Amino acid sequence: MREHNNKLIVIGLDGATWDLIKPWAEQRRLPTFKKLIENGVWGELESTIPPVTIPAWISFATGKNPGKLGCYDFLLPTKSLDDVKPITIKDIPSKTFYEILYENGKKCIIINLPGSYPPRIRETVITSFLTQGDNFIFPSELVNEIQEFKNYRLVPNRSLYVKGKIIDYVNDIREIERIRFECAKKLFKKEWDLFFLLFSGTDWIQHVMYDKLISGAMGDNMVPIKLYKEIDKYIGWFVDNAPSNVNILFMSDHGFKVYEKKFFVNGWLKREGYLKVEDRTKTRTPRHISEKETQRAISKRIKIKLPVFLLNYLKLLGWMHPLYMKLKKVIPLEVQMDVIQPKASETVAYALTHSGSNFVGIYIHDKKRFNDGNVELEDYENIRAEIIYKLKKLKDPKTGEKIVKKIWRKEELYFGDELGMAPDIIFKLSDEYHMGRLLVGEVFRDNMIISNHALHGIFLAYGQDIKKGVEVEGVTIYDLAPTILHIFGIPIPKDMDGRVLKEIFKEDSEYSDREVVYQEIDEKDRTRRKIRELRSLNRI
Ligand SMILES: [Zn+2]
């Protein structure tokens, strides 16, 4: 048996999909990936529903489904349909794999993991674009030690993209990733047991041009391709410089897809009479606000610190997003369009989160959860069944094809004691359809090009204990945390939903031989959780 020190590298590539990487690896455009696929284990990775940054990265870190985490989107409704708050790791009632490693005396370096702010461990943590505030380097002294941190940024300059300066925008992303790599290289030389690094550039660039990337028309000299080639080179550096007995896992939090049609769920709910709108329609002229401008406005006008991403991605979330409406009251943002607001007092059902994919969640405005709710507890199930029935029959007005492919009641998809604030109905649209949350006059729109998230991302493992050139199936985002703990020989909390991916290890490796050890959860804790779960389902 080989010598072990149970060290591990995990590299994330946000939004990476085999649809791009596989052919590019075969064409030797991405030589590191070619080598890793041929000499490692690879396969698709199924993300969370919805396949969005949050819950996906939180499920990655905890090995648990959103029903145990209480996060179903970036934003969480509180006591009213238009009262939402951005999720932070503080809201997550569950331990992450890196906290468990830390408690077991393992040294962790975590770079750019979404949902890692504020850090839960006293280790080296560079937080992600979801950081709320200015501090994202922990411990802060690292800035003095590693010069490159002075130029470290968490998000690209999105105003370049909005102004149509696409090449500049892509080059800005390349620069962010270059600096990230330079910093990561320095941190890599420090002492660690687990080294986690995420490249976000893949996601950012795919959001603006996945249709062009997947078309295969881009030559090697075009800047977007240069970004992928550079990331491939950066990854190659870690592969080459990792000690020979350290294994590496690669993963993405979701894949990508081009959608050609849009289903405006709130428009549909309005048409069906479940959603009422305010009488007043406010119309304003659209105007672009720069990141600087927004930041300045924020620093002047409000004390609370907001995640940078929310400001940069307001457009992505939809201008009339409830949080935006709220922000608008305190910040002088003048970006607007026709704004139709739901009339909470008469609304029965509403989709208040933007899933960025072909998954949709609908909230029933019940009196138990929402202060301004309209649905009596005894009517809840009937209304839910009625909406489900109508959705199942829903057809594309042009093709006549059914557009809802799968539909779940929340308890059929998620499980756990944090189910209470989940959308009551979740459904998957057919492949060409993207969800639209905006409340506009129409229900369907076609002839569109929307580059956005899809359910399947990538998984890849490489190293002395990993099989060579094997494709695996059935990997989910929940499997990473238990697999990581197994590699370190640390008992896995029994309430993690994922499994140890034993099939990736060579038959004679220690990880294949060693039994999977679970950590019992306290019986009292279990009962308490069960009660909360039933309560959240209105059963008691
Ligand atoms: Zn992502």
Residues whose N, C-alpha, C, O or C-beta is under 5 A from the ligand:
A	BS01	ZN	D14 G15 T53 D203 D253
